[in-house]
Amino acid sequence: MLSNGIQIGNGSISPDNIENVFSETELTLTFSLHNKPIHKQTVQILGLAFRKRLDIFHQNISQFRNQYESGGNIKISRKTFFKDLLERPLKIFKGVYRVEFINEPGADAGGLKREFWELVGKEFKNSSFKIFNGVHDRYYLSYDYVLNTKTKKSLKLYGALLAGSIINKQLIGVNFASAFSKAIFNHKVELEDLREVFGDQVFNNYKMLMDMSQEELEDLEQYFVVSVQNKQYELIPGGNDIKVTKQNVGQYLESLVEFYLIKYHEEAIGLLKEGFSEVFPFVELTKWFVYSDLPLLTYGTLNVTGQNILKVAKMEGGSDTLKQFMTQFIMEADSDLLRNFLKFVTGSSALPYDDPFYSLYITFENRDSNKLPISHTCSKHLEVPKYKNYSQMKKMLTIAFVYANEGFGFI
């Protein structure tokens, strides 16, 4: 293809053939120098890249989006956000709509919508009914909820909101644990998945059982039973009478993982999927994605770095020195501050994964250098006064991103 480069042959992936989406395909790479082949290597690749699958997926589900129109703005209160959502029909989240927050000025041209979905993500993280729980900022269903009428309605709403964010191409800023993704995709869970749900100590305690001797296991007096909310459950039939031994410890751990991560939440997962399918059929998701893709759909780029930000940031209107100051600030900022930066500029703390059309804009303005920067989240535009030095810029930007990242003050 190039005088110095790589040519690909003897293999192809067709987006029209759904069987090729995830299946391995063999390709031959030919390395050339001055148009002369110097080396060939056969490689295996796994289906279509995420971005290509995402594009085709949205083409396919557009039919479901068009089935329902919201009929205008979603008008909602920040103070009673989740309660207001519970009162709305689940199908409303199919629509492409604008958002208005009660008692706040501002017209939505994209920024308020992104903030709406950011608030949706916060409801997953701070569930009023304790339905979700986060360990190391990875979220899964908790073990504190009670399946009453309100909880069941909430679970359906969570499912519809998850589907709504996907169909409307909006990130909610929630990094779901692999166990959650595997549960809704019907993928087998593993012992390692316990770490993200219960933390390192609990995971290590269970893992340690594999290395115990027969005598040590006997001393534990552990049977094939577990207890959740003061209720005992048998992991296998007759588990109350089956003691964990060196011979069956593997079966015990496999049964325990399956119970904690799948069976205990079976009804809740079913309700989530039921709510999800009110927006578009869940099966459409599984046609184009695997469980490991879910965080990319809800959280975007997993590790936001200064380099990631600079790739999508376009700076205009300032001197090279001011641009260097901004570059230095972005490169020195930690992940939390960078997510605050994104929230301030765009309305969402998430950064889309591998989106070639995503950009944000930074302009340097002739304004009072004692003032904070302002942003227009609808156009993802940050206006920065021409600060006198780096120290002043860093101070003013930090104040803005940490203390002024919610509400009309940054539309």
MARBA-417688 format. One record per residue (C-alpha): x, y, z; residue in one letter. Coordinates in steps of 0.2 Angstrom, whole numbers, plus 5000, padded with zeros to 4 digits. Last residue first. Example, Ala and Ser with C-alpha at 12.3 -4.5 7.8 and 13.67 -1.06 7.14 Angstrom:
<rs>
5068 | 4995 | 5036 | S
5062 | 4978 | 5039 | A
</rs>
This chain:
<rs>
4881 | 5132 | 5152 | I
4894 | 5135 | 5166 | F
4885 | 5144 | 5180 | G
4869 | 5136 | 5175 | F
4872 | 5121 | 5186 | G
4887 | 5110 | 5192 | E
4906 | 5112 | 5190 | N
4910 | 5127 | 5200 | A
4920 | 5122 | 5215 | Y
4933 | 5110 | 5208 | V
4934 | 5115 | 5189 | F
4933 | 5134 | 5193 | A
4945 | 5135 | 5207 | I
4957 | 5124 | 5198 | T
4957 | 5135 | 5183 | L
4959 | 5151 | 5193 | M
4974 | 5144 | 5203 | K
4983 | 5136 | 5188 | K
4981 | 5151 | 5177 | M
4988 | 5162 | 5191 | Q
5003 | 5151 | 5193 | S
5006 | 5150 | 5175 | Y
5007 | 5169 | 5172 | N
4998 | 5184 | 5167 | K
4981 | 5176 | 5163 | Y
4974 | 5179 | 5146 | K
4956 | 5175 | 5152 | P
4950 | 5157 | 5147 | V
4934 | 5154 | 5137 | E
4930 | 5135 | 5137 | L
4919 | 5128 | 5123 | H
4911 | 5111 | 5123 | K
4897 | 5118 | 5111 | S
4883 | 5115 | 5122 | C
4894 | 5116 | 5138 | T
4898 | 5134 | 5135 | H
4912 | 5138 | 5148 | S
4918 | 5152 | 5158 | I
4935 | 5155 | 5165 | P
4937 | 5164 | 5182 | L
4940 | 5182 | 5183 | K
4955 | 5192 | 5189 | N
4962 | 5191 | 5172 | S
4948 | 5203 | 5166 | D
4944 | 5198 | 5149 | R
4954 | 5198 | 5132 | N
4950 | 5180 | 5128 | E
4960 | 5164 | 5126 | F
4950 | 5150 | 5117 | T
4949 | 5132 | 5122 | I
4938 | 5121 | 5111 | Y
4932 | 5103 | 5114 | L
4932 | 5089 | 5101 | S
4924 | 5072 | 5097 | Y
4922 | 5067 | 5079 | F
4935 | 5054 | 5079 | P
4927 | 5045 | 5094 | D
4939 | 5032 | 5101 | D
4931 | 5031 | 5118 | Y
4920 | 5045 | 5123 | P
4927 | 5056 | 5138 | L
4916 | 5056 | 5154 | A
4915 | 5070 | 5166 | S
4899 | 5077 | 5157 | S
4893 | 5095 | 5155 | G
4906 | 5099 | 5142 | T
4918 | 5112 | 5149 | V
4915 | 5110 | 5167 | F
4912 | 5091 | 5167 | K
4928 | 5089 | 5156 | L
4938 | 5099 | 5169 | F
4931 | 5090 | 5183 | N
4936 | 5074 | 5175 | R
4954 | 5081 | 5173 | L
4954 | 5086 | 5191 | L
4950 | 5068 | 5196 | D
4962 | 5060 | 5184 | S
4977 | 5071 | 5190 | D
4982 | 5087 | 5183 | A
5000 | 5090 | 5177 | E
4997 | 5087 | 5159 | M
4982 | 5098 | 5158 | I
4991 | 5112 | 5167 | F
5006 | 5111 | 5157 | Q
4996 | 5111 | 5141 | T
4986 | 5127 | 5147 | M
5003 | 5136 | 5151 | F
5010 | 5131 | 5134 | Q
4995 | 5138 | 5126 | K
4997 | 5154 | 5135 | L
5015 | 5155 | 5130 | T
5011 | 5151 | 5112 | D
5000 | 5167 | 5112 | S
4981 | 5165 | 5113 | G
4966 | 5165 | 5101 | G
4964 | 5146 | 5098 | E
4967 | 5130 | 5107 | M
4959 | 5114 | 5100 | K
4957 | 5100 | 5113 | A
4954 | 5082 | 5107 | V
4971 | 5075 | 5108 | K
4975 | 5086 | 5122 | L
4963 | 5078 | 5133 | I
4969 | 5060 | 5130 | N
4987 | 5066 | 5133 | Q
4982 | 5074 | 5150 | G
4975 | 5057 | 5155 | T
4957 | 5050 | 5157 | V
4959 | 5031 | 5160 | N
4943 | 5021 | 5156 | L
4938 | 5031 | 5140 | T
4920 | 5030 | 5139 | G
4910 | 5026 | 5155 | Y
4893 | 5020 | 5149 | T
4897 | 5012 | 5132 | L
4915 | 5009 | 5135 | L
4910 | 5001 | 5151 | P
4899 | 4989 | 5142 | L
4911 | 4983 | 5129 | D
4918 | 4969 | 5141 | S
4901 | 4961 | 5140 | Y
4902 | 4958 | 5122 | V
4894 | 4970 | 5109 | F
4885 | 4969 | 5092 | W
4872 | 4956 | 5093 | K
4871 | 4957 | 5112 | T
4865 | 4975 | 5111 | L
4851 | 4971 | 5099 | E
4846 | 4956 | 5111 | V
4841 | 4970 | 5124 | F
4827 | 4975 | 5113 | P
4825 | 4994 | 5113 | F
4818 | 5007 | 5126 | V
4806 | 4995 | 5135 | E
4819 | 4982 | 5133 | S
4830 | 4990 | 5146 | F
4816 | 4990 | 5158 | G
4814 | 4971 | 5156 | E
4833 | 4969 | 5156 | K
4834 | 4978 | 5173 | L
4819 | 4967 | 5180 | L
4828 | 4951 | 5174 | G
4844 | 4957 | 5183 | I
4835 | 4960 | 5199 | A
4827 | 4943 | 5198 | E
4843 | 4934 | 5195 | E
4853 | 4944 | 5208 | H
4856 | 4930 | 5221 | Y
4859 | 4918 | 5206 | K
4872 | 4928 | 5197 | I
4886 | 4936 | 5206 | L
4884 | 4929 | 5224 | Y
4877 | 4912 | 5218 | F
4889 | 4909 | 5204 | E
4904 | 4914 | 5214 | V
4899 | 4902 | 5228 | L
4896 | 4888 | 5217 | S
4913 | 4890 | 5208 | E
4921 | 4892 | 5226 | L
4913 | 4876 | 5232 | Y
4917 | 4866 | 5217 | Q
4935 | 4871 | 5218 | G
4935 | 4866 | 5237 | V
4928 | 4849 | 5233 | N
4943 | 4838 | 5235 | Q
4952 | 4848 | 5248 | K
4937 | 4848 | 5258 | T
4922 | 4859 | 5261 | V
4908 | 4850 | 5271 | K
4892 | 4845 | 5263 | I
4877 | 4844 | 5275 | D
4870 | 4861 | 5273 | N
4874 | 4860 | 5255 | G
4860 | 4847 | 5252 | G
4857 | 4853 | 5235 | P
4871 | 4865 | 5230 | I
4875 | 4883 | 5236 | L
4863 | 4881 | 5250 | E
4856 | 4898 | 5256 | Y
4855 | 4906 | 5274 | Q
4846 | 4922 | 5278 | K
4853 | 4935 | 5289 | N
4854 | 4947 | 5275 | Q
4865 | 4935 | 5265 | V
4872 | 4919 | 5272 | S
4881 | 4906 | 5263 | V
4881 | 4887 | 5262 | V
4891 | 4873 | 5255 | F
4899 | 4870 | 5272 | Y
4914 | 4877 | 5281 | Q
4921 | 4869 | 5297 | E
4936 | 4879 | 5296 | L
4947 | 4866 | 5305 | D
4943 | 4854 | 5291 | E
4950 | 4866 | 5278 | L
4966 | 4867 | 5288 | E
4968 | 4848 | 5289 | E
4965 | 4846 | 5271 | Q
4978 | 4858 | 5267 | S
4974 | 4876 | 5262 | M
4980 | 4883 | 5245 | D
4963 | 4884 | 5236 | M
4956 | 4892 | 5252 | L
4967 | 4907 | 5250 | M
4957 | 4913 | 5235 | K
4942 | 4915 | 5247 | Y
4952 | 4926 | 5259 | N
4960 | 4935 | 5245 | N
4943 | 4940 | 5237 | F
4937 | 4946 | 5254 | V
4952 | 4956 | 5257 | Q
4953 | 4964 | 5239 | D
4936 | 4971 | 5238 | G
4918 | 4963 | 5238 | F
4912 | 4967 | 5221 | V
4927 | 4971 | 5211 | E
4937 | 4957 | 5219 | R
4923 | 4944 | 5216 | L
4926 | 4944 | 5198 | D
4942 | 4935 | 5200 | E
4933 | 4920 | 5205 | L
4925 | 4919 | 5188 | E
4908 | 4923 | 5180 | V
4901 | 4915 | 5164 | K
4893 | 4927 | 5152 | H
4874 | 4929 | 5152 | N
4876 | 4947 | 5145 | F
4867 | 4955 | 5160 | I
4877 | 4945 | 5172 | A
4894 | 4947 | 5163 | K
4892 | 4966 | 5163 | S
4888 | 4966 | 5181 | F
4902 | 4954 | 5186 | A
4914 | 4965 | 5176 | S
4910 | 4979 | 5187 | A
4901 | 4994 | 5180 | F
4911 | 5010 | 5176 | N
4897 | 5023 | 5177 | V
4900 | 5040 | 5169 | G
4883 | 5041 | 5161 | I
4889 | 5043 | 5143 | L
4876 | 5048 | 5130 | Q
4874 | 5041 | 5113 | K
4855 | 5043 | 5113 | N
4852 | 5024 | 5111 | I
4866 | 5020 | 5124 | I
4860 | 5032 | 5137 | S
4842 | 5027 | 5135 | G
4846 | 5008 | 5137 | A
4855 | 5012 | 5154 | L
4840 | 5023 | 5159 | L
4828 | 5010 | 5154 | A
4837 | 4997 | 5165 | G
4838 | 5009 | 5179 | Y
4819 | 5012 | 5178 | L
4816 | 4994 | 5178 | K
4826 | 4992 | 5194 | L
4817 | 5007 | 5202 | S
4800 | 4999 | 5199 | K
4806 | 4983 | 5207 | K
4813 | 4993 | 5221 | T
4797 | 5002 | 5224 | K
4786 | 4986 | 5224 | T
4798 | 4977 | 5236 | N
4814 | 4967 | 5232 | L
4824 | 4972 | 5247 | V
4841 | 4980 | 5243 | Y
4856 | 4977 | 5254 | D
4866 | 4965 | 5244 | Y
4872 | 4978 | 5231 | S
4871 | 4977 | 5212 | L
4887 | 4981 | 5204 | Y
4898 | 4996 | 5202 | Y
4917 | 4999 | 5200 | R
4924 | 5014 | 5208 | D
4936 | 5004 | 5219 | H
4920 | 4996 | 5226 | V
4904 | 5003 | 5222 | G
4886 | 4998 | 5227 | N
4870 | 4998 | 5218 | F
4852 | 4995 | 5224 | I
4854 | 5005 | 5240 | K
4836 | 5011 | 5238 | F
4841 | 5029 | 5236 | S
4855 | 5024 | 5224 | S
4870 | 5035 | 5225 | N
4881 | 5027 | 5211 | K
4867 | 5023 | 5199 | F
4859 | 5039 | 5203 | E
4875 | 5048 | 5200 | K
4875 | 5041 | 5182 | G
4858 | 5048 | 5179 | V
4865 | 5065 | 5184 | L
4878 | 5063 | 5171 | E
4864 | 5059 | 5159 | W
4856 | 5076 | 5163 | F
4873 | 5085 | 5162 | E
4875 | 5078 | 5144 | R
4857 | 5085 | 5140 | K
4861 | 5101 | 5148 | L
4876 | 5103 | 5136 | G
4867 | 5098 | 5120 | G
4859 | 5114 | 5114 | A
4849 | 5116 | 5130 | D
4843 | 5134 | 5133 | A
4847 | 5141 | 5150 | G
4839 | 5148 | 5165 | P
4837 | 5137 | 5181 | E
4821 | 5136 | 5191 | N
4817 | 5118 | 5185 | I
4831 | 5110 | 5174 | F
4827 | 5109 | 5156 | E
4832 | 5095 | 5145 | V
4831 | 5093 | 5126 | R
4825 | 5078 | 5117 | Y
4830 | 5063 | 5106 | V
4817 | 5050 | 5111 | G
4820 | 5033 | 5117 | K
4820 | 5038 | 5135 | F
4802 | 5042 | 5135 | I
4798 | 5023 | 5133 | K
4800 | 5021 | 5152 | L
4785 | 5031 | 5156 | P
4789 | 5045 | 5168 | R
4785 | 5045 | 5187 | E
4800 | 5036 | 5192 | L
4811 | 5050 | 5183 | L
4803 | 5063 | 5194 | D
4808 | 5053 | 5210 | K
4825 | 5051 | 5204 | F
4828 | 5070 | 5201 | F
4819 | 5077 | 5216 | T
4832 | 5090 | 5220 | K
4838 | 5092 | 5202 | R
4821 | 5096 | 5196 | S
4815 | 5090 | 5179 | I
4808 | 5097 | 5163 | K
4811 | 5085 | 5149 | I
4808 | 5096 | 5133 | N
4796 | 5092 | 5119 | G
4785 | 5078 | 5114 | G
4796 | 5064 | 5119 | S
4794 | 5055 | 5102 | E
4793 | 5036 | 5101 | Y
4795 | 5024 | 5087 | Q
4809 | 5034 | 5079 | N
4822 | 5028 | 5092 | R
4817 | 5010 | 5089 | F
4821 | 5012 | 5070 | Q
4837 | 5020 | 5074 | S
4843 | 5004 | 5082 | I
4851 | 4997 | 5066 | N
4861 | 5012 | 5062 | Q
4867 | 5014 | 5080 | H
4873 | 4996 | 5080 | F
4883 | 4999 | 5063 | I
4892 | 5014 | 5071 | D
4896 | 5005 | 5087 | L
4902 | 4990 | 5078 | R
4914 | 5001 | 5069 | K
4920 | 5010 | 5084 | R
4923 | 4993 | 5094 | F
4933 | 4986 | 5080 | A
4925 | 4972 | 5070 | L
4930 | 4953 | 5072 | G
4944 | 4947 | 5083 | L
4960 | 4947 | 5074 | I
4972 | 4932 | 5070 | Q
4989 | 4936 | 5062 | V
4999 | 4929 | 5048 | T
5016 | 4937 | 5045 | Q
5025 | 4941 | 5029 | K
5042 | 4949 | 5027 | H
5052 | 4959 | 5015 | I
5040 | 4963 | 5001 | P
5048 | 4976 | 4989 | K
5038 | 4992 | 4987 | N
5052 | 5003 | 4994 | H
5052 | 4992 | 5010 | L
5037 | 4981 | 5012 | S
5029 | 4971 | 5027 | F
5015 | 4959 | 5021 | T
5002 | 4956 | 5034 | L
4991 | 4940 | 5032 | T
4974 | 4940 | 5040 | L
4965 | 4926 | 5049 | E
4948 | 4930 | 5056 | T
4942 | 4926 | 5073 | E
4923 | 4927 | 5076 | S
4916 | 4942 | 5085 | F
4907 | 4952 | 5071 | V
4910 | 4939 | 5058 | N
4893 | 4930 | 5061 | E
4884 | 4947 | 5058 | I
4889 | 4946 | 5040 | N
4885 | 4964 | 5033 | D
4899 | 4971 | 5043 | P
4911 | 4960 | 5032 | S
4928 | 4956 | 5039 | I
4941 | 4951 | 5027 | S
4956 | 4940 | 5024 | G
4970 | 4935 | 5012 | N
4978 | 4953 | 5012 | G
4985 | 4967 | 5022 | I
4999 | 4978 | 5016 | Q
5011 | 4986 | 5028 | I
5023 | 5000 | 5026 | G
5037 | 5008 | 5016 | N
5032 | 5012 | 4998 | S
5014 | 5012 | 5004 | L
5000 | 5000 | 5000 | M
</rs>
